[in-house]
Structure formats: structure tokens, C-alpha cells
Amino acid sequence: MQAPTYEVVREEVIQSLDDIVATVPEPKEVVREPEDEPFSCSNPLLLSKRKGAFFTGQWAVYVPEDFDIRAYVTSLPGRLGAGWEERKSSIEVSFANVDLVREEPRLTVSVQETEINGRRALDLIAISRCGVLPEDEPEPVGPRGVRKE
């Protein structure tokens, strides 16, 4: 089986994030973080030597003060339906959080309760499978950073 292109895996992540955002009731405000450079699939920190790069998408979904984030996050796996599976974490946190895996095409998404500049929000971070970069693009090194507040 031929590996997908980086552009294909990028679009898979964006579509998945769109699907999750569609489950958040109105009113809401969606802010897409600027896209990082492709992150190499051959990285010692990942214990991987695969070729290509993966895409990471991070969006903030601002919600009203009366929105029950904990109830929403808890119900999200059921809202997304077949093909999505909750990945249980062994680390207990004090905020609402769910880690999800989509089987086909494979990708992971973390949805967390957060506050950004005093506003309540859902923080969505999605990571794609590895995709093949165009031949004229340099081999990626790593991400530039974290959320810009």
C-alpha cells in the first residue's frame, strides 16, 4: 500500500477537527492556530525511523460561560460515533479531557477544557499519520512551539 501524501493527512486532520467542532452547540467561536512546519516521522523522541512527516492541527473553540464543558467532553466519544475510540489515560487531571483515536484513516485528537486570555474554551489538538512530502520539500525537523496566547 502506498503511503498518503502530507497534504492528504493534513486534510484528514482538518476534516476531523471540523467534525468535532460541528458537535459543539452554538454560540461558539473557532480559532485555528497557525500551522506549524511538518514534523518528521523519523524522530528519536518518537522512537520512530519512518519516512515522511505528520501534521498537527490545534484549534481553540471558545464557548459561553454557561456551557458545561465537562459534560460535553464526557459525551464526545458517543457524539462522534463509529470509528472513534476513547484512549484512557493513566494520568489523572483536574480539567475535562478526552483523548480519541480514529481508526480509519488513523489519527489522534485530544480535547481539553482550557482558559485562554480569560475566556473558556475547548483546546483541540489533532495529530495525523505519516504522509509523504513532495520531493522538492526539505526533510522536516520538528514543531516551532506551542499555543501562542
C-alpha positions as semicolon CSV with decimal commas, in nm:
position;residue;x (nm);y (nm);z (nm)
1;M;0,000;0,000;0,000
2;Q;0,133;0,342;-0,098
3;A;0,172;0,600;0,181
4;P;-0,057;0,905;0,162
5;T;0,083;1,247;0,083
6;Y;0,137;1,506;0,354
7;E;-0,141;1,715;0,200
8;V;-0,384;1,420;0,232
9;V;-0,303;1,364;0,602
10;R;-0,332;1,739;0,664
11;E;-0,680;1,741;0,510
12;E;-0,779;1,436;0,721
13;V;-0,690;1,625;1,038
14;I;-0,875;1,939;0,930
15;Q;-1,185;1,735;0,841
16;S;-1,174;1,557;1,177
17;L;-1,144;1,885;1,364
18;D;-1,435;2,023;1,159
19;D;-1,640;1,714;1,256
20;I;-1,565;1,767;1,625
21;V;-1,640;2,141;1,609
22;A;-1,976;2,058;1,446
23;T;-2,077;1,876;1,766
24;V;-2,026;2,189;1,978
25;P;-2,355;2,380;2,006
26;E;-2,382;2,747;1,912
27;P;-2,279;3,005;2,012
28;K;-1,911;2,930;1,967
29;E;-1,605;3,091;1,815
30;V;-1,344;2,877;1,641
31;V;-0,984;2,997;1,615
32;R;-0,736;2,790;1,417
33;E;-0,380;2,822;1,539
34;P;-0,121;2,898;1,268
35;E;0,005;2,576;1,112
36;D;0,348;2,452;1,210
37;E;0,600;2,316;0,966
38;P;0,569;1,939;0,901
39;F;0,706;1,731;1,189
40;S;0,934;1,445;1,091
41;C;0,813;1,089;1,142
42;S;1,179;0,994;1,188
43;N;1,247;1,145;1,525
44;P;1,440;0,999;1,819
45;L;1,184;1,139;2,066
46;L;0,912;0,940;1,889
47;L;1,129;0,626;1,876
48;S;1,050;0,612;1,507
49;K;1,252;0,598;1,188
50;R;0,965;0,624;0,939
51;K;0,986;0,847;0,634
52;G;0,766;1,149;0,579
53;A;0,601;1,390;0,817
54;F;0,291;1,424;1,025
55;F;0,058;1,722;1,056
56;T;-0,054;1,871;1,386
57;G;-0,364;2,089;1,395
58;Q;-0,457;2,296;1,701
59;W;-0,782;2,486;1,731
60;A;-0,950;2,672;2,015
61;V;-1,329;2,664;2,040
62;Y;-1,449;2,944;2,266
63;V;-1,776;2,868;2,445
64;P;-2,014;3,072;2,666
65;E;-1,970;3,086;3,043
66;D;-2,274;2,863;3,099
67;F;-2,153;2,587;2,862
68;D;-2,094;2,262;3,055
69;I;-1,751;2,170;2,918
70;R;-1,711;1,864;3,143
71;A;-2,043;1,714;3,026
72;Y;-1,959;1,789;2,663
73;V;-1,611;1,633;2,683
74;T;-1,751;1,324;2,858
75;S;-2,015;1,280;2,587
76;L;-1,788;1,347;2,289
77;P;-1,688;0,986;2,209
78;G;-2,058;0,894;2,172
79;R;-2,132;1,205;1,966
80;L;-1,865;1,112;1,711
81;G;-1,995;0,758;1,661
82;A;-1,840;0,457;1,492
83;G;-1,474;0,462;1,400
84;W;-1,372;0,668;1,703
85;E;-1,238;0,519;2,025
86;E;-1,154;0,682;2,355
87;R;-0,798;0,623;2,471
88;K;-0,795;0,603;2,850
89;S;-0,519;0,796;3,020
90;S;-0,335;0,667;3,324
91;I;-0,273;1,027;3,433
92;E;-0,550;1,192;3,631
93;V;-0,602;1,562;3,559
94;S;-0,822;1,824;3,724
95;F;-0,974;1,952;3,399
96;A;-1,207;1,790;3,148
97;N;-1,005;1,595;2,891
98;V;-1,059;1,317;2,640
99;D;-0,809;1,152;2,407
100;L;-0,956;0,996;2,095
101;V;-0,824;0,772;1,819
102;R;-0,985;0,746;1,478
103;E;-0,911;0,410;1,321
104;E;-0,953;0,487;0,951
105;P;-0,773;0,690;0,845
106;R;-0,573;0,679;1,165
107;L;-0,525;0,995;1,369
108;T;-0,542;1,107;1,731
109;V;-0,723;1,401;1,886
110;S;-0,705;1,547;2,236
111;V;-0,992;1,767;2,354
112;Q;-0,931;1,962;2,675
113;E;-1,101;2,221;2,887
114;T;-0,892;2,536;2,899
115;E;-0,897;2,908;2,958
116;I;-0,725;3,135;2,708
117;N;-0,684;3,501;2,795
118;G;-0,968;3,474;3,046
119;R;-1,209;3,301;2,805
120;R;-1,342;2,947;2,850
121;A;-1,258;2,720;2,559
122;L;-1,204;2,371;2,428
123;D;-0,848;2,309;2,313
124;L;-0,839;2,063;2,021
125;I;-0,507;1,910;1,915
126;A;-0,502;1,653;1,633
127;I;-0,206;1,456;1,502
128;S;-0,210;1,280;1,166
129;R;-0,048;0,961;1,047
130;C;0,272;0,997;0,845
131;G;0,247;1,144;0,498
132;V;0,498;1,169;0,214
133;L;0,632;1,517;0,145
134;P;0,682;1,647;-0,209
135;E;1,032;1,567;-0,337
136;D;1,128;1,935;-0,357
137;E;1,048;1,998;0,011
138;P;1,328;1,970;0,271
139;E;1,309;1,699;0,537
140;P;1,125;1,838;0,843
141;V;1,288;1,873;1,182
142;G;1,020;1,949;1,440
143;P;0,746;2,187;1,553
144;R;0,814;2,554;1,618
145;G;0,638;2,574;1,952
146;V;0,318;2,575;2,147
147;R;-0,002;2,776;2,159
148;K;0,050;3,146;2,110
149;E;-0,154;3,338;2,368
